[in-house]
């Protein structure tokens, strides 16, 4: 029994020492940590409300740039067309009322003109009859015919006044009718222009009522599809997500006890674990603002919870990594290397300053 206890005690000590050694090595290797490859994603959406007519792709499907992903219809166009038609009808009604009013004014002017001219013509006719009668009477009386033809005859002066009045009335009504006619022409021009624009807009919207095609913005694969046939989609709501086929970044976690001083723009070496000969140099593009739990897959001891700061490293698209491949990240130890970074690199910059 005593030997058994000694064995358990010895085994426990070995385990503690082993765990201590592993953790110590983890702290020492401040320049090495794990991550996994990812590709940039593009969220596909539209700046207008649409209804889904047809979904042509499914998750995991590879697509080429320009390939049709969805067929949709603009949900706002029918409402816009109805509004345009209402505006067009209102504009036509308003024009018709204004035209009717102007034409009525013109007709009233013509009626008044004819009435006044008829009165004037009647007075002229009376004067001319009186002159003829007077002329006949003067002709019968010897020596008075010359006076009857005098230019100072009151009837002749009156007749001249009626002629002048007729001319004045004709001019007045001619100018007023011309002015109203000009208003009528001016009223028709903007209506014709606005009506033409509205009709063009209605025709353009009618063409756009046909299915719109949503095309792939990049080469890649469909990661998620968030839309379904006959579904109404609000503007800017994601319809699907496309990822690039080749990994373009690495997501990793820097252990909270490691002293590596990473900054955006720093260079970092990314190595394949399954094929150590494969590596690329990436650039830190994202740094977490808080300490989070490191995923089990990226821990040195999977069963031992550890915490760290999330980092994102952009890598060249010419890499040969697989999607979601586990990789190793290392600082570049040579501080003279143009892409060297980390504590040593930053310390060197500080010394220069």
C-alpha positions in Angstrom: 0.0 0.0 0.0 2.8 2.4 0.9 4.6 1.6 -2.4 1.4 2.4 -4.3 1.1 5.8 -2.5 4.7 6.5 -3.4 4.0 5.7 -7.0 1.0 8.0 -7.2 2.9 10.7 -5.4 5.9 10.3 -7.8 3.5 10.2 -10.9 1.8 13.4 -9.7 5.2 15.2 -9.2 6.2 14.2 -12.7 2.9 15.5 -14.2 3.3 18.8 -12.3 6.9 19.2 -13.4 5.9 18.3 -17.0 3.1 20.9 -17.0 5.5 23.5 -15.5 8.1 22.7 -18.1 5.5 23.1 -21.0 4.2 26.4 -19.6 7.7 27.6 -19.1 8.6 26.8 -22.7 5.4 28.6 -23.8 6.5 31.7 -22.0 10.0 31.4 -23.3 8.9 31.1 -26.9 7.3 34.4 -27.0 8.0 34.6 -30.7 5.9 31.6 -31.6 2.1 31.0 -31.5 -0.6 29.3 -33.6 -3.4 30.5 -35.9 -5.6 29.3 -38.7 -6.0 30.7 -42.2 -9.1 32.5 -43.4 -10.2 34.3 -46.5 -11.7 37.8 -46.8 -15.5 37.8 -47.0 -17.7 40.0 -49.1 -21.3 40.6 -47.9 -23.6 41.0 -50.9 -26.5 43.4 -50.4 -28.3 46.1 -52.3 -29.1 49.8 -51.5 -32.8 49.2 -52.3 -35.7 47.0 -51.1 -36.1 43.9 -53.3 -38.1 40.7 -53.4 -36.2 37.5 -54.1 -37.3 35.8 -57.3 -34.7 33.1 -57.6 -31.6 31.9 -55.7 -29.1 30.3 -58.1 -26.3 29.3 -55.7 -25.9 27.3 -52.5 -23.4 27.4 -49.6 -20.0 25.9 -50.6 -20.5 26.6 -54.3 -17.5 28.1 -56.2 -18.4 31.2 -58.2 -16.6 33.4 -60.7 -16.7 37.2 -60.7 -19.7 38.3 -62.6 -21.6 35.1 -62.2 -25.3 35.6 -61.5 -26.1 34.7 -57.8 -29.7 35.9 -57.4 -32.6 37.2 -59.4 -34.5 39.9 -57.6 -37.2 42.5 -58.3 -37.2 46.0 -57.1 -39.9 46.2 -54.5 -40.1 50.0 -54.6 -40.6 50.4 -58.3 -44.4 49.6 -58.4 -45.0 52.3 -55.7 -42.8 54.8 -57.6 -44.6 54.1 -60.8 -48.0 54.6 -59.1 -46.7 57.9 -57.7 -45.5 59.0 -61.1 -48.8 58.2 -62.7 -50.7 60.1 -60.0 -48.4 63.1 -60.5 -48.8 62.9 -64.3 -52.6 62.8 -64.0 -52.6 65.7 -61.5 -50.3 67.7 -63.8 -52.6 66.9 -66.8 -55.7 67.9 -64.8 -54.0 71.1 -63.6 -53.0 72.0 -67.2 -56.4 71.2 -68.5 -58.0 73.5 -65.9 -55.6 76.3 -66.6 -56.0 75.9 -70.4 -59.8 76.0 -70.1 -59.6 79.2 -68.0 -57.3 80.9 -70.5 -59.4 79.8 -73.5 -62.5 81.1 -71.6 -60.8 84.4 -71.1 -59.9 84.6 -74.8 -63.5 83.7 -75.8 -64.9 86.4 -73.5 -62.5 88.9 -75.0 -63.6 88.1 -78.5 -67.3 88.4 -77.5 -66.7 91.8 -75.9 -64.6 92.9 -78.9 -67.4 91.9 -81.3 -70.0 93.6 -79.2 -68.1 96.8 -79.0 -67.2 96.8 -82.7 -70.8 96.2 -83.6 -71.9 99.2 -81.6 -69.2 101.3 -83.2 -70.1 100.1 -86.7 -73.7 101.0 -86.0 -72.7 104.5 -85.0 -70.5 104.8 -88.0 -73.4 103.7 -90.2 -75.7 106.3 -88.6 -73.1 109.1 -89.2 -72.7 108.1 -92.8 -76.5 108.1 -93.3 -76.8 111.5 -91.7 -74.0 112.8 -94.0 -75.7 111.5 -97.1 -79.0 113.1 -96.0 -77.2 116.3 -95.2 -75.4 116.2 -98.6 -78.7 115.8 -100.4 -80.3 118.6 -98.6 -77.4 121.0 -99.2 -77.4 120.1 -102.9 -81.0 121.2 -103.2 -80.2 124.6 -101.7 -78.2 126.8 -104.0 -75.0 128.1 -102.6 -75.0 125.9 -99.6 -73.6 122.7 -101.1 -70.1 124.1 -100.7 -70.6 124.6 -96.9 -72.0 121.0 -96.6 -68.8 119.6 -98.0 -66.8 121.6 -95.5 -64.1 119.7 -93.6 -65.3 121.4 -90.5 -68.7 119.6 -90.7 -69.6 118.2 -87.2 -70.8 115.0 -88.7 -67.5 114.4 -90.4 -65.6 115.1 -87.2 -67.9 112.7 -85.3 -67.4 110.0 -88.0 -63.6 110.4 -87.7 -63.8 109.9 -84.0 -65.7 106.7 -84.4 -63.1 105.4 -86.9 -60.4 106.2 -84.3 -62.3 104.5 -81.6 -62.8 101.4 -83.8 -59.1 101.2 -84.4 -58.3 101.7 -80.7 -60.7 99.0 -79.7 -59.3 96.5 -82.2 -55.8 97.2 -81.0 -56.7 96.8 -77.4 -58.5 93.5 -77.8 -55.8 92.2 -80.2 -53.1 92.9 -77.6 -55.2 91.2 -74.8 -55.9 88.2 -76.9 -52.3 87.9 -78.0 -51.2 88.1 -74.3 -53.6 85.3 -73.3 -52.5 83.2 -76.3 -48.9 83.7 -75.2 -49.8 82.5 -71.7 -51.4 79.4 -73.2 -48.3 78.6 -75.2 -46.1 79.0 -72.1 -48.4 76.8 -70.1 -48.1 74.0 -72.7 -44.2 74.0 -72.9 -43.4 73.1 -69.3 -46.3 70.6 -69.2 -45.0 68.9 -72.4 -41.5 68.8 -70.9 -42.6 67.5 -67.5 -45.0 65.0 -69.1 -42.3 63.7 -71.4 -39.9 63.3 -68.5 -42.5 61.5 -66.4 -43.4 59.2 -69.3 -39.7 58.4 -69.8 -39.3 57.6 -66.1 -42.4 55.4 -66.2 -41.1 53.6 -69.2 -37.7 53.1 -67.6 -39.3 51.8 -64.4 -41.4 49.4 -66.5 -38.3 47.9 -67.9 -36.7 47.7 -64.5 -39.7 45.7 -63.2 -38.1 42.7 -64.9 -35.8 40.5 -62.8 -32.6 42.2 -61.7 -29.5 40.1 -61.6 -27.2 40.1 -58.5 -23.7 39.1 -59.6 -20.6 37.9 -57.8 -18.2 40.8 -57.0 -15.2 38.5 -56.7 -14.0 35.0 -57.5 -14.6 32.7 -54.5 -17.1 30.4 -52.9 -20.5 31.0 -51.3 -20.1 30.7 -47.5 -23.7 31.6 -46.4 -27.0 32.3 -48.1 -29.4 34.4 -46.1 -32.2 34.9 -48.7 -35.0 32.6 -50.0 -37.3 32.8 -53.0 -40.3 35.2 -52.6 -38.7 36.8 -49.5 -38.8 40.6 -49.1 -35.3 42.0 -48.4 -34.8 45.4 -46.9 -32.1 47.7 -48.3 -28.6 46.9 -47.2 -29.7 43.6 -45.6 -27.1 40.8 -46.3 -28.4 38.4 -48.9 -25.3 36.1 -49.0 -21.6 36.0 -48.1 -18.8 35.2 -50.5 -15.3 34.3 -49.4 -12.2 34.3 -51.6 -11.0 30.8 -52.6 -7.5 31.4 -51.5 -6.8 32.3 -47.8 -5.9 36.0 -47.4 -5.4 36.3 -43.7 -4.6 34.4 -40.5 -6.5 34.7 -37.3 -4.4 34.0 -34.2 -4.2 34.7 -30.5 -1.2 36.1 -28.7 -1.0 34.6 -25.2 -1.6 37.2 -22.5 1.7 36.3 -20.7 3.8 36.7 -23.9 5.8 39.9 -24.1 5.8 40.4 -27.8 4.9 44.0 -28.7 2.9 43.7 -31.8 1.6 46.7 -33.7 -0.4 47.2 -36.9 1.9 47.1 -39.9 4.4 44.7 -38.3 5.7 41.8 -40.3 5.2 38.2 -39.2 6.2 34.9 -40.6 3.5 32.3 -41.2 4.6 28.6 -41.5 2.6 25.5 -42.4 2.6 22.9 -39.7 2.0 20.0 -42.0 4.6 21.2 -44.5 7.3 23.1 -42.7 9.0 24.2 -45.9 6.0 26.3 -46.8 5.9 29.8 -45.4 5.0 33.4 -46.2 5.6 36.8 -44.6 2.4 38.6 -43.6 1.5 41.9 -42.1 -0.5 42.6 -38.9 -3.7 44.4 -39.8 -5.9 43.9 -36.7 -5.3 43.7 -33.0 -8.0 42.9 -30.4 -8.8 45.4 -27.8 -9.5 42.9 -25.0 -8.2 39.5 -23.7 -10.4 36.6 -24.7 -10.3 32.8 -24.3 -8.1 31.2 -26.9 -9.9 28.5 -28.9 -9.0 24.9 -27.9 -7.5 24.2 -31.4 -4.9 26.9 -30.9 -3.8 26.1 -27.4 -0.5 24.3 -26.8 -2.3 22.1 -24.3 -5.9 21.8 -25.7 -7.5 20.8 -22.3 -5.8 23.8 -20.5 -7.8 27.0 -20.9 -5.6 30.0 -21.8 -6.3 33.5 -22.7 -4.9 36.0 -25.1 -5.3 38.9 -27.5 -6.7 38.3 -31.0 -4.6 39.3 -34.0 -5.3 39.3 -37.7 -2.4 38.9 -40.2 -2.9 39.6 -43.9 -0.9 37.2 -46.1 -0.2 37.3 -49.9 -2.9 35.7 -52.1 -0.1 33.7 -53.8 0.2 31.4 -50.8 -0.5 27.6 -51.0 -2.3 27.3 -47.6 -5.7 25.5 -47.4 -8.8 27.2 -46.1 -8.9 27.0 -42.3 -5.5 25.4 -42.1 -3.7 25.5 -38.7 -0.4 27.4 -39.1 2.4 28.6 -36.9 3.3 32.3 -36.6 6.8 33.5 -35.6 8.5 36.8 -35.3 11.5 37.3 -37.6 14.5 37.1 -35.3 16.9 39.0 -37.5 16.4 42.6 -36.4 18.2 43.7 -39.6 15.6 42.1 -41.8 13.4 44.7 -43.4 10.3 43.0 -42.1 11.6 42.3 -38.6 9.3 43.4 -35.8 8.4 42.6 -32.2 10.1 43.5 -29.0 13.6 43.6 -30.5 12.5 45.5 -33.6 10.6 48.1 -31.6 13.4 48.4 -29.1 15.8 49.0 -32.0 13.6 51.9 -33.2 13.5 53.4 -29.8 17.3 53.3 -29.5 17.5 55.2 -32.8 15.3 57.9 -31.4 
